[in-house]
Amino acid sequence: MLRILHDTHIDFIRLWKWAAGLMGVFIVPALVLIPLLGFNYSIEFTGGTALRLKFKQAPNLADVRATLSERGVSGAEILSFGGPDELIVRAQQSEQIAAQEAGATTVVNQIRAALDARFGPDSYEVLGTDAVSPRIGSELRGQATIALLIAFALTLIYLAWRFEWRFSVAAVLATVHDIIATLAFMKYMNLEISVFVVGAILTVIGYSMNDKVVVFDRVRENLKSAKKESLYELLNRSVNETLPRTVMTGSTTLACLLALLIFGGEVIRPFAWIMTFGIVIGTFSSIYVAAPILLWIERKFPRGEGGKTHISASQARAEPKAERKERPSPALR
């Protein structure tokens, strides 16, 4: 059986300060840009017009999208439904959202004029039009926020039940880091927030938390057998032992996402981008965020015999290796 990165002894936690500095450079500018500029929202969240069309011959989605963009209908979502000859065109015109009735009529006329010029007025028929009001979009934004909060709350409860509060706090804080980093990535990539994107963020939460559960589960197993090993060394060993599984899982998932990025089209591509980044940042935080946070928590709130805490990362590097091996690791069970 092929085993990748088997029996490694990499001191990951030693580099946590460099990792924190790198993430600070990545996240801080986005924390300034997001309040100032905000995000772009899709029609589901802002309101707009949905037009259902049936073509005599199945059109090329890229041609339809390019035609609408050239005629001033930019950022339209074009989806196939039923068959390749049936399309849904979703468009929004921000300056006319407040007057939704007039806005819907104007956008429909723009879309039909663009399609008439490119494909001919007899090449398709309009099956129906729908207007999504800004009020409905506001409700969806609230529901999406509630869904994210519920995901965090349930995860915190599950980890506290399966492990112990130290593990759950470290895992949740690391996952919060992942979500903030993902929002920063979305801002830099100028990705529009849609239902697909909300689904991707929820999936990133699940994937990130699962990766941390794998690492912490190995930490818990190693704590049962650890005798004269510091928590610093035990965390490093646990990360190294789960590294083959992390690499194999992440690489196979990234291969699928790469296919979506190349062949998935404009609608699914934001989902694939967020998932790709989420896998990378989730793996990163399991090593350089979750483990150092757990080490810090145990140092501040020790459970060792006689009230002694585990040694910190800096102390572990400063002490001679022979002396470190003599320091016992209390159970975090």
C-alpha positions in Angstrom: 0.0 0.0 0.0 1.4 3.4 -1.0 2.0 5.7 2.0 2.8 9.4 1.6 4.8 11.3 4.1 5.0 8.3 6.4 6.9 8.7 9.7 7.8 12.4 9.4 9.2 14.4 12.3 8.5 18.0 11.2 8.4 20.7 14.0 5.3 22.5 12.7 4.4 24.4 15.8 7.8 26.1 15.9 6.7 28.2 12.8 3.4 29.4 14.2 4.6 33.0 14.6 5.6 33.1 10.9 2.2 31.6 10.0 0.4 34.2 12.1 2.3 37.0 10.5 1.5 35.7 7.0 -2.2 35.4 7.8 -2.2 38.9 9.3 -0.8 40.3 6.1 -3.5 38.4 4.2 -6.5 39.2 6.4 -6.0 42.7 7.8 -6.4 44.6 4.4 -9.6 42.7 3.8 -10.9 43.7 7.2 -10.5 47.3 6.1 -12.0 46.8 2.6 -15.1 44.8 3.6 -16.6 47.5 5.9 -15.8 50.2 3.3 -16.9 48.5 0.1 -18.9 45.5 1.2 -19.7 42.5 -1.0 -21.6 42.1 -4.2 -24.8 40.1 -3.8 -26.7 38.0 -6.3 -30.3 38.5 -7.3 -31.5 36.2 -4.5 -30.2 38.6 -1.9 -30.7 42.0 -3.5 -33.8 41.5 -5.7 -34.0 41.5 -9.5 -35.6 39.8 -12.5 -35.7 36.1 -13.6 -36.6 35.4 -17.2 -37.5 31.8 -18.4 -36.7 31.2 -22.0 -37.1 28.2 -24.4 -34.9 28.2 -27.6 -35.6 26.3 -30.8 -32.0 25.3 -30.9 -29.9 25.0 -27.7 -27.7 28.1 -27.5 -24.1 28.3 -26.2 -24.3 29.7 -22.7 -21.1 31.7 -23.2 -22.6 33.4 -26.3 -25.7 34.3 -24.4 -23.7 35.7 -21.5 -21.4 37.7 -23.8 -24.4 39.1 -25.7 -26.1 40.3 -22.6 -22.9 41.8 -21.3 -22.3 43.7 -24.5 -25.9 45.1 -24.3 -25.5 46.4 -20.8 -26.9 43.5 -18.8 -23.7 42.6 -16.9 -23.4 40.0 -14.2 -26.4 38.0 -15.3 -26.8 34.4 -14.0 -27.6 32.0 -16.8 -28.8 28.5 -15.9 -30.1 25.5 -17.9 -33.2 23.8 -16.6 -35.3 21.0 -18.1 -33.1 20.7 -21.2 -30.2 22.4 -23.0 -32.7 24.5 -24.9 -34.4 26.0 -21.8 -32.6 28.8 -19.9 -33.2 30.9 -16.8 -31.6 34.4 -17.1 -31.4 36.2 -13.7 -30.4 39.8 -13.8 -30.4 42.8 -11.5 -30.2 46.5 -12.0 -29.2 48.1 -8.7 -30.5 51.6 -9.5 -33.9 50.2 -10.3 -34.3 47.7 -7.5 -36.2 50.2 -5.4 -38.9 50.5 -8.1 -39.1 46.8 -8.7 -42.1 46.8 -11.1 -40.4 49.3 -13.5 -37.0 47.6 -12.9 -38.3 44.2 -14.0 -39.8 45.6 -17.1 -36.7 47.5 -18.1 -34.4 44.5 -17.5 -36.7 42.2 -19.5 -36.8 44.6 -22.4 -33.0 44.8 -22.4 -32.6 41.1 -22.3 -35.1 40.5 -25.1 -33.5 43.3 -27.3 -30.1 41.7 -26.8 -31.3 38.2 -27.7 -33.3 39.4 -30.7 -30.2 41.1 -32.1 -28.0 38.1 -31.6 -30.3 35.1 -32.2 -33.4 36.6 -33.9 -36.8 37.3 -32.4 -38.2 33.9 -33.6 -35.4 31.8 -32.2 -36.9 31.6 -28.7 -40.0 32.2 -26.6 -40.5 33.6 -23.2 -42.1 31.1 -20.8 -42.4 33.6 -17.9 -40.8 36.3 -15.9 -40.5 36.7 -12.1 -39.4 39.6 -10.0 -37.6 39.0 -6.7 -38.2 41.9 -4.3 -35.5 43.4 -2.1 -37.5 42.4 0.9 -37.2 38.7 0.1 -33.5 39.2 -0.5 -33.1 40.8 2.9 -34.9 37.8 4.5 -32.6 35.4 2.7 -29.5 37.3 4.0 -30.8 37.0 7.5 -31.5 33.2 7.0 -28.0 32.7 5.6 -26.5 34.4 8.7 -28.6 32.2 11.0 -27.5 29.1 9.2 -23.9 30.0 9.7 -24.4 30.7 13.4 -26.3 27.4 13.9 -23.5 25.5 12.2 -21.0 27.0 14.6 -23.2 26.4 17.7 -23.8 22.7 16.8 -20.1 22.2 16.1 -19.1 23.7 19.4 -21.6 21.5 21.3 -20.5 18.3 19.4 -16.8 19.0 20.1 -17.4 19.8 23.8 -19.3 16.5 24.1 -16.8 14.3 22.2 -13.6 15.8 23.6 -13.4 18.5 26.2 -13.9 22.3 26.3 -10.2 23.1 25.6 -10.4 21.1 22.3 -13.8 22.7 21.3 -12.6 26.2 22.0 -9.4 25.7 20.0 -11.2 24.1 17.1 -14.0 26.8 16.9 -11.5 29.7 17.1 -9.4 28.1 14.3 -12.6 27.7 12.3 -13.5 31.3 12.9 -10.1 32.1 11.5 -10.9 30.0 8.4 -14.1 31.8 7.8 -12.5 35.3 8.1 -9.7 34.2 5.8 -12.3 32.9 3.3 -14.3 36.2 3.4 -11.0 38.0 2.7 -10.3 35.7 -0.2 -13.9 36.4 -1.6 -13.2 40.1 -1.4 -9.9 39.9 -3.2 -11.4 37.7 -5.9 -14.5 40.0 -6.0 -16.8 36.9 -5.8 -20.5 37.6 -5.7 -22.4 36.2 -2.7 -25.1 33.8 -3.9 -26.9 30.8 -2.6 -24.1 28.7 -4.1 -21.5 30.8 -2.2 -23.4 30.4 1.1 -23.5 26.7 0.6 -19.7 26.7 -0.1 -19.0 28.6 3.2 -21.1 26.1 5.1 -19.2 23.3 3.4 -15.9 24.9 4.3 -17.0 25.1 8.0 -17.7 21.3 7.9 -14.5 20.4 6.1 -12.4 22.6 8.3 -13.9 21.3 11.5 -13.6 17.7 10.4 -9.9 18.2 9.7 -9.4 19.6 13.3 -11.4 16.7 14.8 -9.0 14.2 13.1 -5.9 16.0 14.5 -7.4 16.4 18.0 -8.6 12.8 18.0 -5.1 11.7 17.5 -3.9 14.0 20.2 -6.4 12.5 22.6 -5.2 8.9 21.7 -1.6 9.9 22.2 -2.3 11.5 25.5 -3.5 8.2 26.8 -0.1 6.6 26.2 2.1 9.7 26.7 4.4 9.3 29.7 7.4 11.6 29.5 6.4 13.8 26.5 5.6 17.5 26.6 2.3 18.7 25.0 4.4 20.6 22.5 6.1 17.4 21.3 2.9 15.5 21.5 1.0 18.0 19.3 3.8 17.9 16.8 3.8 14.1 16.7 0.0 14.0 16.3 0.1 16.4 13.4 2.8 14.4 11.7 0.9 11.2 12.2 -2.2 12.6 10.6 -0.3 14.3 7.8 -0.6 11.4 5.3 -4.4 11.3 5.7 -4.6 15.1 5.4 -2.5 15.1 2.2 -4.4 12.3 0.6 -7.9 13.7 1.5 -7.0 17.2 0.5 -5.3 16.3 -2.8 -8.2 14.1 -4.0 -10.7 16.8 -3.2 -8.7 19.5 -4.8 -8.5 17.3 -8.0 -12.3 17.3 -8.2 -12.5 21.0 -7.5 -9.9 21.7 -10.2 -12.2 19.9 -12.7 -15.1 22.2 -11.6 -12.9 25.3 -11.9 -12.0 24.4 -15.5 -15.3 22.8 -16.8 -17.9 23.9 -14.3 -18.9 27.2 -15.9 -19.6 30.6 -14.5 -22.3 29.6 -12.1 -20.5 26.9 -10.2 -17.0 28.4 -10.4 -17.4 30.7 -7.3 -18.4 27.6 -5.3 -15.3 25.8 -6.6 -13.0 28.7 -5.8 -14.2 29.0 -2.2 -14.0 25.3 -1.6 -10.5 25.2 -3.0 -9.3 28.0 -0.8 -11.3 26.5 2.2 -9.4 23.2 1.9 -6.1 24.9 1.9 -6.8 27.3 4.7 -8.5 24.5 6.8 -5.4 22.3 6.6 -3.2 25.3 7.4 -5.2 26.3 10.5 -5.3 22.7 11.8 -1.5 22.9 12.0 -0.6 26.5 12.7 -3.7 27.8 14.5 -5.6 25.1 16.3 -2.6 23.3 17.8 -0.9 26.5 19.1 -4.2 27.7 20.6 -4.6 24.4 22.4 -1.1 24.7 23.7 -1.8 28.2 24.9 -5.1 27.2 26.6 -3.4 24.4 28.5 -0.6 26.7 29.6 -3.1 29.3 30.9 -5.6 26.7 32.4 -3.4 23.7 33.3 -4.9 20.4 34.4 -1.6 18.7 35.3 -0.7 17.1 38.6 0.1 19.7 41.2 -1.3 22.4 39.0 1.7 22.4 36.6 1.0 23.5 33.1 2.4 22.1 29.9 5.4 23.9 28.6 4.8 26.6 26.0 6.3 26.5 22.5 9.0 28.9 23.3 10.0 27.0 26.5 10.0 23.8 24.6 12.5 25.2 22.1 14.7 26.7 24.8 15.0 23.6 27.0 17.4 20.9 26.2 15.8 17.9 24.5 16.9 15.5 27.3 15.2 17.7 29.9 12.0 18.1 27.9 11.6 14.3 27.7 11.5 14.1 31.5 8.5 16.4 31.8 5.3 14.4 31.9 2.2 15.3 29.9 -1.0 15.3 32.0 -4.1 13.8 30.4 -6.5 16.2 28.8 -9.3 13.7 29.1 
